[in-house]
Amino acid sequence: MPKLSVLLPVRDAAPWLGSSLASLARQTFTDFEIVAVDDGSRDGSGEILERWTLREPRLRVLHTAPRGLPSALQTALGAARGRLIARQDADDLSHRRRFERQAAWLARHPGAAVVGCRVRLFPAASTGLGMRRWIRWHNALLTHEAMAAEALIDSPLAHGCALMRREWLERVGGWRERGWAEDLDLWLRLLGRGATFAKCAETLYGWRQHPGSATRHDPRYTRDRFMALKCEALGRGLLRRAREVRLVGTGESLRRWRAALEAAGYRVEARALPHPDRDALRTLAPPLLLVFVAPQARARWRRALAEFGMQEMQEFIFIA
Protein backbone atom coordinates (compact mmCIF):
# COMPACT_ATOMS: atom_id res chain seq x y z
CA MET A 1 0.00 0.00 0.00
CA PRO A 2 1.32 3.48 -0.79
CA LYS A 3 1.93 5.76 2.17
CA LEU A 4 0.48 8.79 0.38
CA SER A 5 -2.36 9.27 -2.10
CA VAL A 6 -2.62 12.34 -4.33
CA LEU A 7 -6.19 13.31 -5.21
CA LEU A 8 -6.24 14.93 -8.66
CA PRO A 9 -9.68 16.04 -9.87
CA VAL A 10 -9.67 16.90 -13.58
CA ARG A 11 -12.22 18.85 -15.61
CA ASP A 12 -11.16 20.19 -19.03
CA ALA A 13 -7.53 20.79 -18.05
CA ALA A 14 -5.84 19.59 -21.25
CA PRO A 15 -3.55 22.64 -21.77
CA TRP A 16 -1.90 22.19 -18.35
CA LEU A 17 -2.47 18.59 -17.31
CA GLY A 18 0.81 17.20 -18.66
CA SER A 19 2.87 19.77 -16.73
CA SER A 20 0.90 19.10 -13.55
CA LEU A 21 1.43 15.33 -13.81
CA ALA A 22 5.13 15.82 -14.58
CA SER A 23 5.53 17.83 -11.37
CA LEU A 24 4.11 14.86 -9.45
CA ALA A 25 6.20 12.28 -11.29
CA ARG A 26 9.45 14.04 -10.33
CA GLN A 27 8.79 14.07 -6.56
CA THR A 28 11.76 13.05 -4.39
CA PHE A 29 9.30 11.28 -2.07
CA THR A 30 8.27 8.24 -4.11
CA ASP A 31 5.91 6.16 -1.93
CA PHE A 32 2.68 7.56 -3.36
CA GLU A 33 -0.12 6.96 -5.83
CA ILE A 34 -2.07 9.45 -7.94
CA VAL A 35 -5.84 8.95 -8.03
CA ALA A 36 -7.11 11.08 -10.90
CA VAL A 37 -10.83 11.59 -11.41
CA ASP A 38 -11.82 12.73 -14.89
CA ASP A 39 -14.97 14.65 -13.95
CA GLY A 40 -16.75 14.59 -17.29
CA SER A 41 -14.05 16.35 -19.31
CA ARG A 42 -14.85 17.15 -22.93
CA ASP A 43 -11.47 18.47 -24.09
CA GLY A 44 -9.44 15.25 -24.21
CA SER A 45 -8.23 15.38 -20.60
CA GLY A 46 -9.42 11.81 -20.02
CA GLU A 47 -7.36 10.56 -22.96
CA ILE A 48 -4.29 12.45 -21.70
CA LEU A 49 -4.67 10.75 -18.32
CA GLU A 50 -4.93 7.32 -19.91
CA ARG A 51 -1.78 7.92 -21.98
CA TRP A 52 0.05 8.97 -18.83
CA THR A 53 -0.74 5.62 -17.16
CA LEU A 54 1.59 3.99 -19.72
CA ARG A 55 4.55 6.01 -18.42
CA GLU A 56 3.55 6.52 -14.77
CA PRO A 57 2.52 3.26 -13.03
CA ARG A 58 1.50 5.10 -9.86
CA LEU A 59 -1.35 6.83 -11.71
CA ARG A 60 -4.88 5.41 -11.54
CA VAL A 61 -7.68 7.04 -13.51
CA LEU A 62 -11.41 7.05 -12.79
CA HIS A 63 -13.90 8.47 -15.29
CA THR A 64 -17.22 9.87 -14.08
CA ALA A 65 -20.04 12.05 -15.31
CA PRO A 66 -19.56 15.78 -14.54
CA ARG A 67 -20.56 16.02 -10.86
CA GLY A 68 -18.39 18.85 -9.58
CA LEU A 69 -15.27 19.19 -7.47
CA PRO A 70 -16.52 17.97 -4.06
CA SER A 71 -17.95 14.81 -5.62
CA ALA A 72 -14.75 14.19 -7.60
CA LEU A 73 -12.69 14.54 -4.44
CA GLN A 74 -14.93 12.16 -2.51
CA THR A 75 -14.71 9.65 -5.37
CA ALA A 76 -10.91 9.90 -5.35
CA LEU A 77 -10.79 9.60 -1.55
CA GLY A 78 -12.92 6.44 -1.71
CA ALA A 79 -10.43 4.86 -4.12
CA ALA A 80 -7.29 6.11 -2.34
CA ARG A 81 -5.19 3.64 -0.34
CA GLY A 82 -2.80 5.94 1.52
CA ARG A 83 -3.11 7.18 5.09
CA LEU A 84 -1.77 10.55 3.99
CA ILE A 85 -3.93 12.44 1.50
CA ALA A 86 -2.47 15.15 -0.72
CA ARG A 87 -4.33 17.54 -2.97
CA GLN A 88 -3.27 18.92 -6.30
CA ASP A 89 -5.24 20.77 -8.94
CA ALA A 90 -4.82 19.70 -12.55
CA ASP A 91 -3.50 23.07 -13.70
CA ASP A 92 -1.01 23.60 -10.84
CA LEU A 93 2.56 22.51 -10.09
CA SER A 94 4.24 20.98 -7.05
CA HIS A 95 7.89 21.56 -6.20
CA ARG A 96 9.85 18.32 -6.50
CA ARG A 97 10.45 18.20 -2.72
CA ARG A 98 6.91 19.11 -1.68
CA PHE A 99 5.79 15.65 -0.49
CA GLU A 100 9.17 14.95 1.09
CA ARG A 101 8.99 18.14 3.16
CA GLN A 102 5.33 17.88 4.10
CA ALA A 103 5.39 14.17 4.98
CA ALA A 104 8.47 14.73 7.15
CA TRP A 105 6.70 17.60 8.92
CA LEU A 106 3.69 15.42 9.76
CA ALA A 107 6.00 12.64 10.96
CA ARG A 108 7.62 15.08 13.40
CA HIS A 109 4.23 16.43 14.55
CA PRO A 110 1.91 13.45 15.07
CA GLY A 111 -0.82 15.67 16.56
CA ALA A 112 -1.19 17.80 13.43
CA ALA A 113 -4.02 17.10 10.97
CA VAL A 114 -3.11 19.24 7.95
CA VAL A 115 0.07 20.82 6.63
CA GLY A 116 0.26 23.23 3.71
CA CYS A 117 3.05 25.39 2.38
CA ARG A 118 3.69 28.81 0.97
CA VAL A 119 2.39 29.26 -2.56
CA ARG A 120 3.52 31.20 -5.62
CA LEU A 121 1.20 32.54 -8.30
CA PHE A 122 2.12 32.20 -11.98
CA PRO A 123 2.30 33.50 -14.64
CA ALA A 124 2.79 37.03 -13.36
CA ALA A 125 0.98 38.58 -16.33
CA SER A 126 -2.27 36.81 -15.35
CA THR A 127 -2.06 37.61 -11.64
CA GLY A 128 -4.29 40.49 -10.57
CA LEU A 129 -3.85 42.86 -7.66
CA GLY A 130 -6.46 41.08 -5.56
CA MET A 131 -4.70 37.72 -5.85
CA ARG A 132 -1.32 39.31 -5.10
CA ARG A 133 -2.79 40.73 -1.90
CA TRP A 134 -4.34 37.36 -1.08
CA ILE A 135 -1.08 35.45 -1.54
CA ARG A 136 0.82 37.86 0.72
CA TRP A 137 -1.82 37.29 3.40
CA HIS A 138 -1.83 33.49 2.89
CA ASN A 139 1.95 33.18 3.00
CA ALA A 140 2.18 35.21 6.23
CA LEU A 141 -0.12 32.79 8.12
CA LEU A 142 2.35 30.11 9.20
CA THR A 143 1.01 28.93 12.58
CA HIS A 144 -2.17 27.14 13.58
CA GLU A 145 -3.19 30.08 15.73
CA ALA A 146 -2.76 32.57 12.89
CA MET A 147 -4.74 30.43 10.43
CA ALA A 148 -7.54 29.71 12.90
CA ALA A 149 -7.89 33.40 13.82
CA GLU A 150 -8.20 34.43 10.17
CA ALA A 151 -10.30 31.50 8.89
CA LEU A 152 -13.43 33.67 8.52
CA ILE A 153 -11.53 36.21 6.43
CA ASP A 154 -10.78 33.76 3.60
CA SER A 155 -9.37 30.27 3.14
CA PRO A 156 -6.18 30.38 5.27
CA LEU A 157 -4.61 27.41 3.47
CA ALA A 158 -4.62 27.00 -0.31
CA HIS A 159 -6.55 23.82 -1.08
CA GLY A 160 -4.18 22.40 -3.67
CA CYS A 161 -1.11 22.55 -1.43
CA ALA A 162 -2.59 20.56 1.48
CA LEU A 163 -1.35 17.24 2.87
CA MET A 164 -3.84 15.74 5.34
CA ARG A 165 -4.17 12.76 7.61
CA ARG A 166 -6.89 10.49 6.28
CA GLU A 167 -8.39 9.86 9.73
CA TRP A 168 -9.15 13.56 10.13
CA LEU A 169 -10.85 13.73 6.73
CA GLU A 170 -12.97 10.73 7.64
CA ARG A 171 -13.77 12.20 11.05
CA VAL A 172 -15.53 15.19 9.47
CA GLY A 173 -17.01 13.36 6.48
CA GLY A 174 -14.55 14.62 3.86
CA TRP A 175 -15.70 17.04 1.18
CA ARG A 176 -19.37 17.94 0.73
CA GLU A 177 -21.41 19.81 -1.85
CA ARG A 178 -23.24 22.70 -0.21
CA GLY A 179 -23.16 25.22 -3.06
CA TRP A 180 -20.23 27.13 -1.57
CA ALA A 181 -16.42 26.89 -1.42
CA GLU A 182 -15.56 23.28 -0.60
CA ASP A 183 -12.08 24.11 0.71
CA LEU A 184 -13.10 26.68 3.34
CA ASP A 185 -16.06 24.48 4.27
CA LEU A 186 -13.64 21.62 5.00
CA TRP A 187 -11.16 23.79 6.91
CA LEU A 188 -13.89 25.25 9.14
CA ARG A 189 -15.31 21.83 9.96
CA LEU A 190 -11.84 20.52 10.78
CA LEU A 191 -11.04 23.52 12.97
CA GLY A 192 -14.39 23.12 14.69
CA ARG A 193 -13.46 19.53 15.62
CA GLY A 194 -10.11 20.59 17.09
CA ALA A 195 -7.78 19.81 14.16
CA THR A 196 -4.34 21.42 14.21
CA PHE A 197 -3.12 23.14 11.04
CA ALA A 198 0.42 23.97 9.94
CA LYS A 199 2.16 25.51 6.97
CA CYS A 200 5.72 24.94 5.74
CA ALA A 201 7.62 28.19 5.36
CA GLU A 202 9.02 26.97 2.03
CA THR A 203 7.27 27.81 -1.25
CA LEU A 204 6.42 24.34 -2.56
CA TYR A 205 3.33 24.89 -4.73
CA GLY A 206 2.57 26.89 -7.85
CA TRP A 207 -1.02 28.06 -8.37
CA ARG A 208 -1.62 28.75 -12.06
CA GLN A 209 -3.66 31.86 -12.87
CA HIS A 210 -5.73 31.81 -16.05
CA PRO A 211 -9.09 33.18 -17.25
CA GLY A 212 -10.83 29.80 -17.03
CA SER A 213 -10.01 29.26 -13.35
CA ALA A 214 -12.97 28.04 -11.28
CA THR A 215 -12.28 30.66 -8.62
CA ARG A 216 -13.15 33.33 -11.20
CA HIS A 217 -16.32 31.79 -12.61
CA ASP A 218 -17.85 29.14 -10.34
CA PRO A 219 -20.92 30.53 -8.53
CA ARG A 220 -19.86 28.62 -5.42
CA TYR A 221 -17.11 31.21 -4.93
CA THR A 222 -19.24 34.36 -4.99
CA ARG A 223 -19.30 36.76 -2.06
CA ASP A 224 -22.85 35.79 -1.09
CA ARG A 225 -21.98 32.10 -0.93
CA PHE A 226 -18.88 32.80 1.16
CA MET A 227 -21.00 34.84 3.57
CA ALA A 228 -23.56 32.04 3.84
CA LEU A 229 -20.80 29.56 4.64
CA LYS A 230 -19.30 31.86 7.27
CA CYS A 231 -22.71 32.48 8.87
CA GLU A 232 -23.19 28.74 9.26
CA ALA A 233 -19.71 28.39 10.80
CA LEU A 234 -20.43 31.22 13.23
CA GLY A 235 -23.62 29.43 14.26
CA ARG A 236 -21.55 26.36 15.13
CA GLY A 237 -18.90 28.42 16.87
CA LEU A 238 -18.86 31.84 18.51
CA LEU A 239 -22.61 32.42 18.03
CA ARG A 240 -23.82 28.92 18.90
CA ARG A 241 -25.64 30.16 22.04
CA ALA A 242 -26.29 33.75 20.93
CA ARG A 243 -29.25 35.39 19.26
CA GLU A 244 -27.87 38.91 19.58
CA VAL A 245 -24.51 40.06 18.27
CA ARG A 246 -22.42 43.23 18.22
CA LEU A 247 -21.04 44.03 14.78
CA VAL A 248 -18.22 46.54 14.26
CA GLY A 249 -16.80 47.75 10.95
CA THR A 250 -17.15 50.40 8.30
CA GLY A 251 -18.83 51.09 4.97
CA GLU A 252 -20.40 48.58 2.64
CA SER A 253 -18.88 45.55 4.37
CA LEU A 254 -20.65 46.49 7.60
CA ARG A 255 -23.98 46.91 5.79
CA ARG A 256 -23.66 43.56 3.95
CA TRP A 257 -22.81 41.65 7.10
CA ARG A 258 -25.63 43.24 9.08
CA ALA A 259 -28.09 42.15 6.39
CA ALA A 260 -26.65 38.62 6.25
CA LEU A 261 -26.75 38.13 10.02
CA GLU A 262 -30.27 39.51 10.32
CA ALA A 263 -31.38 37.19 7.52
CA ALA A 264 -29.87 34.33 9.55
CA GLY A 265 -32.09 35.28 12.49
CA TYR A 266 -29.74 37.29 14.70
CA ARG A 267 -30.51 40.61 16.35
CA VAL A 268 -27.63 42.84 15.28
CA GLU A 269 -26.25 45.95 16.96
CA ALA A 270 -24.04 47.47 14.26
CA ARG A 271 -21.43 50.13 15.06
CA ALA A 272 -19.43 52.07 12.46
CA LEU A 273 -16.05 52.40 14.18
CA PRO A 274 -12.98 52.69 11.93
CA HIS A 275 -10.52 52.88 14.86
CA PRO A 276 -10.54 51.41 18.36
CA ASP A 277 -10.53 53.73 21.34
CA ARG A 278 -11.07 53.04 25.02
CA ASP A 279 -14.42 54.83 25.21
CA ALA A 280 -15.75 52.71 22.36
CA LEU A 281 -14.30 49.49 23.76
CA ARG A 282 -16.13 50.00 27.06
CA THR A 283 -19.45 49.82 25.21
CA LEU A 284 -18.70 46.62 23.26
CA ALA A 285 -19.77 43.33 24.82
CA PRO A 286 -19.29 39.84 23.41
CA PRO A 287 -20.04 38.10 21.17
CA LEU A 288 -18.33 40.65 18.96
CA LEU A 289 -17.83 40.36 15.20
CA LEU A 290 -15.35 42.72 13.54
CA VAL A 291 -15.59 43.35 9.80
CA PHE A 292 -12.25 44.70 8.57
CA VAL A 293 -10.77 43.73 5.21
CA ALA A 294 -7.36 45.41 5.68
CA PRO A 295 -4.85 43.34 7.72
CA GLN A 296 -3.52 46.54 9.29
CA ALA A 297 -6.97 47.38 10.67
CA ARG A 298 -7.35 43.88 12.10
CA ALA A 299 -3.95 44.18 13.77
CA ARG A 300 -4.95 47.48 15.44
CA TRP A 301 -8.23 46.08 16.73
CA ARG A 302 -6.60 42.82 17.81
CA ARG A 303 -4.06 44.68 19.95
CA ALA A 304 -6.67 47.00 21.42
CA LEU A 305 -9.10 44.23 22.34
CA ALA A 306 -6.34 42.09 23.85
CA GLU A 307 -5.20 45.03 25.98
CA PHE A 308 -8.80 45.47 27.07
CA GLY A 309 -8.85 41.85 28.26
CA MET A 310 -11.02 40.28 25.54
CA GLN A 311 -10.14 36.83 24.19
CA GLU A 312 -10.08 36.21 20.46
CA MET A 313 -12.13 33.22 19.23
CA GLN A 314 -14.03 33.16 22.53
CA GLU A 315 -15.35 36.71 22.81
CA PHE A 316 -14.55 38.25 19.43
CA ILE A 317 -13.67 37.14 15.94
CA PHE A 318 -12.77 38.81 12.64
CA ILE A 319 -14.86 38.26 9.52
CA ALA A 320 -14.72 39.58 5.96
N, C-alpha and C positions, 0 to 999 in steps of 0.2 A: 504493500500500500504506500502511495506517496505521502510524504509528510505534509505537503502543501498543495492546495488546489487553487488555481486561478480561474475566477469566473469571468468570462468574456462574452457579454451580450453583444450581438451584432445586428444592426438594421441599416442596410444600404450604406455600407462603409467602404465600398470597393476602392476609392482613391487612396485610402490610408491604411487599409487592413494589413497589407504586406509588411509595411514598416512597423506597425504595432506588434505583429507576430514575431518579427525579427528581433525586436527589443526584448521579447520574452525568451526567445530561443538562445540568446547570448548571455543569459543570467549566470553568474558565478556560482550561485546556489542552484543545484541541479535536481534535488529530490522533490520534483513537483509535476503536476499534470495541468493541462489547460482544458477546461470544459467550456467550449464555445457553443452558444445557442444562437442559431440563425433565426431571428425573430421575424420571419416572413419577408426577408429581403427580396427586392425585385431588380437589383442592379448587378447581379452576378456574385455577390458576397458569399453566398452559399457554395458556389463552385470554387471560389478562391480558397475557402476553408478546406474543402475536400482535397484540393491539390496539395495544400500544405500538409495534410496528414501523411503524404507519401515521403516527405522530407523531415517531418517532426513527429516521431512516434509518441510523444507525450500529449499530443493534441487529440481530443475527442470532440466530435461535432454532433450536435442535436439540431434537427430542423423542426420548427413549429410554425403554426399560423401566426400572424402578427397580433400579439397580445399585450405588448408594452413592456417597458423595462422592469418593473417589479416582478411581473410574471416570469420573464426570461431569467431573472436572477434566482427566483425560487426554483425554477426548473433546473438550472445549473447547480444550485446547492443540493437538490435532491439527488443528482447524479454524482456529485463530488465525493471523493474518498478520503481527502486529507482532513486532519484535525485543525490545521491552519487554513484560513480562507482569505485569499487575496482578491482584490478587485482590479480590473483594468478596463478602460473603455477602448473600443475598437479603433478610435482615431488618435489615441494617445501613445506615449512612449515611456518606458521604464528604464532608468539607469541600470547598467549591467550588474551593479552591486546592490540593487534595491532589496531583493528578497534576502540576500545574505545579511545585510544590515538590520532589516526589520525582524527577521526570524531570530537573530542573535539578541536583539533588544528584548523580545518577548521571553526568550529563554532566561535572560538575566532578571526579568521582572515577572514572576509567575502569577502575580495578582492582577496584572494588567489585562484588559479585554481587547483593546484596539490600539494599534500604533500606525500613525501616518508618517508623513515626511513633509519637508518644504517642497514647494511646487514652482516650476517656471512656466510661463505662458509663451507660446510660440505660434506662428511667426509674429514678430513685433509689429509688422504692418497691419495685422488684423486684430490687434489688441487695443481695445478702447480704454478711455480714461477710467471708466467705472471698474473694469476688470483689473486695471493696474492698481487702483486703490484697494480692491478686494484682496488681491494677492499679497499686498504689503501687510494688510490686517491679518490674513490667514497665516502668513509665514512668521508673524510676531507671536502667535499663540502657541507656545511650546510646552506648556505644562497642563496637566489635567485641570487644575484650578482655573487657569486662564480660559481654557476652552469651555468649561462648564459655565463660567460666569458670562460668557459672550454667546452662548448657544441660541439665545432668542434674538440675536442681532442677525445672524446668517449662519450657514453651515460652517462650523469651526474647523472641519476637517474635510478636505476634498475627497469625494467619494472614491474616485479612481485610484487614489494612492493608499488606501487602507489595507492593512493586514489584520485579521480578526481571529479570535479563538472561536471555533465552531460551537462550543458549548454555550457561549454567550449569545450567539445568533439564534440558536435553538431555544434558549431560555425566553427570548422575547418574541418568538414566532417569525424571525427573519424579516424579509421585505413584504410589504403589503401595498395594495392599490387602494388609495383613498382619494385620488384626484388631486393630490398635492405632491410636493417634492419628497421622493422616496428616501433620499439620503438623510435629510434633516429629520424626517419622521423616525428613521431608525436610530439616529444618534440620540434624539430626545427620549425615546423609549429605553435605550440602553442606559443613559444617564439616570433616568428615573428609577431604574432597578439597581443602581449602585455601581455600574461599570466604571472602571478607571481607563481614561484615555491618555495617550502619549503621542508625541510627534518627534521624529528624528530631526535634528538640526541641519542635516545634510539635505541638499536639493536632489531628490532621487526620482522625480516624476515630471514629465512634460505634458502639459494640458494644451492640446491643439485648439487654436481659435479659428473658426471659419463660419461663414454665413449660415450654413445649414445646421449648426449646433443646436441640440435640443434645448439648451438653456436659453436660447434666444427665441424659440418658436413654440415650444410645448406649453399648452395652457396650464399645465400643472405647476409651472414656475412663475406664474403671475403674482403680483403683489397681493391681490385678494386671497389667493390660495395659500400663500405663505402666512398671511395674517390669520386665516382660519386654522391652520396647523398650529400656530403659536398660541391661539386662544385655547385650543384643546389641551395643549401641553400645560398652560397656566392652570387650567381647571384640574389637572392631575397633580399640580405642584403647589406653587405659592398660594393660589386662590382656591385650593380644594375645599376649604371650610369657610370661604368668604363669599358674601353676596354684594359687598360694597368695597370699592377700591379707590385709592387716591392715584391720580394720573398726573404726571408732571412732564412738561416738554414745551415745545414752541411750534407755531405755524401749522402747516398742513398736516404734518405727521401727528400732531396732537389731536387735531380734528378727526382724522381717519381712525385713530385708535379709540377715541371716545365712542365713535359710531359703532365700531366693531365690538367693543366690550358691552355696550348697551344692547346691541343685537343679540349677544350671547347671554343676556339676562342679568348683567351686573348693574348695580347703581354706581355711577361714576362721578367722582368729584375731580374735575379737571382744573389744573392750575398752569397758567402760562408763566413759566419761570426760567429765563435763559441762564441765569447764574445762581449758584447757591449762596445764601447768606444766613446768618444765625437766626434772624427774626423769622425768615421763611421756614427754616428747618424746624423751629419749635412748633409750627402749626401742622407739620406733616406726620401722620401716624401710619403705621403699617396696616395692611399690605400696600406697598408703594411700588408703582410701575413708573419707570423713567424712560421717556422716549427721546433719545438723542442719537442722531446718526453719526456725528463727528466723534472719533475716538478721543479727541482732546476734551470735548465736553463731558464725555463719560468719565474720563480720568479726574476732572475737577469735582464732579458730583460724587464719585467714589471716595475720594479723599475726604470731602466735607462730611459725608454721611458716616464714614468710619470714625472720624474725629468726634462726631455727635453720638457715637455709641451704637449705631444701627448695624445689623449684620446682613451682609449681602447673601442672597439666596434664601434667607429665612425671613427677613423683614422687607427687603427691597430687591428688585431685579431690573435689569436694563432690557428694553425691547426696541425693535426697529422695524 
